[in-house]
Amino acid sequence: MSKIVAMIDGSIYSQSVSEHTAWAAGRLGVTEIELVHVLGRREGPSAPADLSGSFSAGMREELLKELADLDELNAKAAQKRGRMILEEAQTSLKAKGIETVAPKLRHGDLIETLAAVETGADMVVIGKRGSAADFAKMHLGSNLERVVRSSHVPVLITSRAFKPIKRFLIAFDGGRTALKAVDYVARTALFSGLECHLLTVGDRSAEIERNLANAKALLKGGNLQVSVDVIPGQPDRVIAKYVEDVGIDLLVMGAYSHSRFRHLFLGSTTEETIRNCLIPALIYR
């Protein structure tokens, strides 16, 4: 049975993750959601402190005991908070009609956990920014790049608040992951009945026209009505302006880019685009 994996961390994006997950599940016909909250190694038992200084044996023993007690209290508090985060998200999803919600509280590395839980998943959902994100500087969540690079299924990066999704934009550069994204859009029920826009940033050429024609044909084969545009300029700026001007609700793009787009995920055009567009993004790797 297919499923969606939703990663939640207790940030203000957690409710948005739940709502975007419910939206995707409804359109895909998925009835099983795995809610995952990962306690980092700092939130679990820590290594023994180095007390090799000039402490007496009695002082070292007393201090070690106090540190151990404090460590245990902190670990219990983190676990309790994690269970509360999962319970709140589970309640929200069940209220939206999701039949099976499996909360999972895990310790350790996020990516190791993701590798263990994403088998058989249709999608991973994660917030654009985590609990430690710097909103003043518009930093993206520190785990975002790691999740996209590691996941073997599409990753839905949620915006701060959910709003109904009526039209979506495929940022298309003709690269391998962009072609995979187009194929995914054409084959999945997630986009059925939505207004589709296909955009390439650059100067018109025979190659661009040919690539766009092939992509459009594939999308039309999936019963999608497609608007096609080619606009010159800086990709992240052009895409962000197009999203605002047209009223796009969801951005779809490949994780790795081609030609005018750089080949890295974060620290590149893709990062700038995700940061500047105040809408969710579906990234296909």
C-alpha positions in Angstrom: 0.0 0.0 0.0 1.3 3.4 -0.9 2.0 6.1 1.7 3.2 9.6 2.3 6.0 10.4 4.8 5.5 13.7 6.6 8.5 15.1 8.5 7.5 17.4 11.3 9.7 19.2 13.8 7.3 21.4 15.9 8.1 24.6 14.1 5.4 26.9 12.8 5.5 24.9 9.6 4.2 21.8 11.2 0.5 22.7 10.6 1.3 23.5 7.0 3.0 20.1 6.6 -0.1 18.4 7.9 -2.4 20.4 5.6 -0.2 19.9 2.5 0.1 16.2 3.3 -3.7 15.8 3.6 -4.1 17.7 0.2 -1.6 15.4 -1.5 -3.1 12.2 0.1 -6.6 13.2 -1.1 -5.5 13.7 -4.7 -3.3 10.6 -4.8 -5.8 8.4 -3.1 -3.3 7.6 -0.3 -4.8 6.4 2.9 -1.6 5.9 5.0 0.5 8.7 6.4 3.7 8.2 8.4 4.3 11.1 10.7 8.0 11.3 11.6 9.6 13.4 14.3 13.4 12.9 14.8 15.1 13.7 18.0 18.7 14.7 17.2 21.6 13.2 19.1 21.8 16.3 21.3 18.3 15.5 22.5 19.2 12.0 23.6 21.7 10.8 26.2 25.0 12.5 25.8 28.5 11.2 26.2 30.1 11.3 29.7 31.7 14.6 30.5 35.4 14.9 30.7 36.2 15.7 34.3 39.9 15.0 34.3 40.8 18.3 35.8 41.8 19.1 39.4 38.6 17.8 41.0 38.7 15.5 44.0 37.2 12.0 43.6 34.1 13.0 45.6 33.5 16.2 43.7 33.8 14.4 40.3 31.4 11.7 41.4 28.8 14.3 42.6 29.1 16.4 39.5 28.8 13.4 37.2 25.6 12.4 39.0 24.1 15.9 38.6 25.0 16.0 34.9 23.6 12.6 34.4 20.3 13.5 36.1 20.1 16.7 34.1 20.8 14.8 30.9 18.0 12.3 31.7 15.6 15.2 32.4 16.4 16.9 29.1 16.0 13.6 27.2 12.6 12.9 28.8 11.4 16.5 28.1 12.5 16.1 24.4 10.6 12.8 24.1 7.5 14.3 25.7 7.6 17.3 23.4 8.1 15.0 20.4 5.1 12.8 21.3 2.9 16.0 21.7 4.0 17.2 18.3 3.1 13.9 16.7 -0.2 13.7 18.6 -1.3 17.2 17.4 -0.4 16.4 13.8 -2.1 13.0 14.0 -5.3 14.7 15.3 -5.2 17.2 12.5 -4.8 14.6 9.7 -7.5 12.3 11.1 -9.9 15.3 11.2 -9.2 15.7 7.4 -10.4 12.1 6.8 -7.0 10.3 6.7 -7.7 6.7 7.7 -4.3 5.5 8.8 -1.8 7.8 10.6 1.3 6.2 12.0 3.3 8.5 14.3 7.0 7.6 14.6 9.3 9.2 17.2 12.9 8.4 16.2 16.4 9.1 17.7 19.5 9.8 15.6 20.2 11.2 12.2 17.3 12.5 10.1 18.7 11.1 6.8 19.2 7.6 8.3 15.6 7.8 9.6 14.4 8.9 6.2 16.1 6.0 4.4 14.4 3.6 6.8 10.9 5.0 6.4 10.5 6.1 2.8 10.4 2.6 1.3 7.1 2.3 -0.5 6.3 6.0 -0.2 4.8 8.2 -2.9 6.2 11.4 -1.5 8.0 13.1 1.4 6.6 16.3 2.8 8.8 18.7 4.8 8.5 22.4 5.8 10.5 25.0 3.9 12.1 26.2 7.2 12.7 24.4 10.4 12.4 25.4 14.0 15.9 27.0 14.0 15.5 29.0 10.7 16.4 32.6 10.5 13.3 34.3 9.1 14.9 37.7 9.0 17.5 36.4 6.6 15.1 34.0 4.8 17.3 31.0 5.5 15.9 27.7 4.4 15.7 24.8 6.8 19.2 23.2 7.5 17.9 19.7 6.7 16.2 20.7 3.5 19.1 20.0 1.1 19.9 16.8 2.9 16.4 15.5 2.5 16.1 16.4 -1.2 19.5 14.9 -2.0 18.8 11.7 -0.1 15.1 11.0 -0.9 14.3 8.6 -3.8 10.8 10.0 -4.2 9.4 13.5 -4.9 9.8 16.0 -2.0 7.0 18.5 -1.3 8.4 21.5 0.4 5.6 23.4 2.1 5.1 27.1 2.4 4.3 28.7 5.7 0.6 28.4 5.3 -1.6 26.2 3.1 -3.9 27.6 0.5 -5.9 25.8 -2.2 -3.8 24.8 -5.2 -5.5 25.5 -8.5 -2.6 26.2 -10.9 1.1 25.1 -11.0 4.2 26.0 -12.8 6.9 23.6 -14.1 10.3 25.4 -14.2 11.7 23.5 -17.2 15.3 23.7 -18.5 15.4 20.5 -20.6 17.7 18.7 -18.1 17.3 15.1 -16.9 15.5 15.8 -13.6 13.3 18.4 -15.3 12.2 15.7 -17.8 11.6 13.3 -15.0 9.4 16.0 -13.3 7.4 16.5 -16.4 6.9 12.7 -16.8 5.8 12.5 -13.1 3.3 15.3 -13.5 1.8 13.7 -16.6 1.4 10.3 -14.9 0.2 11.2 -11.4 -3.3 12.0 -10.3 -1.8 14.8 -8.1 -2.1 17.3 -10.9 -5.4 16.1 -12.5 -7.7 19.0 -13.4 -5.2 21.7 -12.3 -4.0 24.6 -14.6 -0.5 23.8 -15.9 2.1 26.3 -16.9 5.4 25.3 -18.5 8.2 27.9 -18.3 11.8 28.0 -19.7 14.0 30.9 -18.8 16.4 31.8 -21.6 16.6 33.0 -25.2 14.5 31.1 -27.7 16.4 28.6 -29.8 15.5 25.6 -31.9 16.6 23.3 -29.1 14.5 25.0 -26.5 11.5 25.0 -28.8 12.0 21.3 -29.5 12.3 20.4 -25.8 9.2 22.4 -24.8 7.2 20.8 -27.6 8.1 17.4 -26.4 7.3 18.3 -22.8 4.0 19.8 -23.8 3.1 16.7 -25.8 3.8 14.5 -22.8 1.7 16.7 -20.5 -1.2 16.8 -22.9 -1.0 13.0 -23.1 -1.7 13.2 -19.4 -4.9 15.2 -20.1 -3.4 18.5 -18.9 -4.1 21.8 -20.6 -0.7 23.5 -20.8 0.4 27.2 -21.3 4.0 27.5 -22.5 6.3 30.5 -22.1 10.0 31.3 -22.8 11.2 34.4 -20.9 14.8 35.7 -21.0 16.6 36.8 -17.8 17.9 35.5 -14.5 16.1 32.2 -13.8 15.3 32.7 -10.1 14.0 36.3 -10.6 12.0 35.4 -13.7 10.4 32.4 -12.0 9.5 34.4 -8.9 7.9 37.2 -10.9 6.0 34.7 -13.0 4.7 33.0 -9.9 3.5 36.4 -8.5 2.1 37.8 -11.8 0.2 34.6 -12.8 -0.9 33.6 -9.4 0.8 30.2 -9.3 0.0 28.0 -6.3 2.7 25.3 -6.6 6.2 25.2 -8.2 7.5 22.0 -9.7 11.2 21.6 -10.7 14.0 19.2 -10.8 16.6 19.1 -8.0 19.5 19.2 -10.4 19.6 21.7 -13.2 21.0 22.0 -16.7 22.4 24.7 -19.0 21.6 28.1 -17.6 20.7 26.6 -14.3 23.6 25.5 -12.1 24.1 21.9 -11.3 23.9 22.0 -7.5 20.6 22.0 -5.5 21.1 24.5 -2.7 23.5 27.4 -3.0 22.3 27.8 -6.6 19.4 29.0 -8.7 17.1 26.3 -7.3 17.7 27.5 -3.7 17.1 31.1 -4.7 13.9 30.2 -6.5 12.6 28.2 -3.5 13.5 31.0 -1.1 12.0 33.8 -3.2 8.7 32.1 -4.1 6.3 32.1 -1.3 4.5 29.0 -2.4 5.1 25.2 -1.9 7.6 23.5 -4.2 7.6 19.9 -5.4 11.2 18.9 -6.1 11.9 15.8 -8.3 15.3 14.2 -8.0 
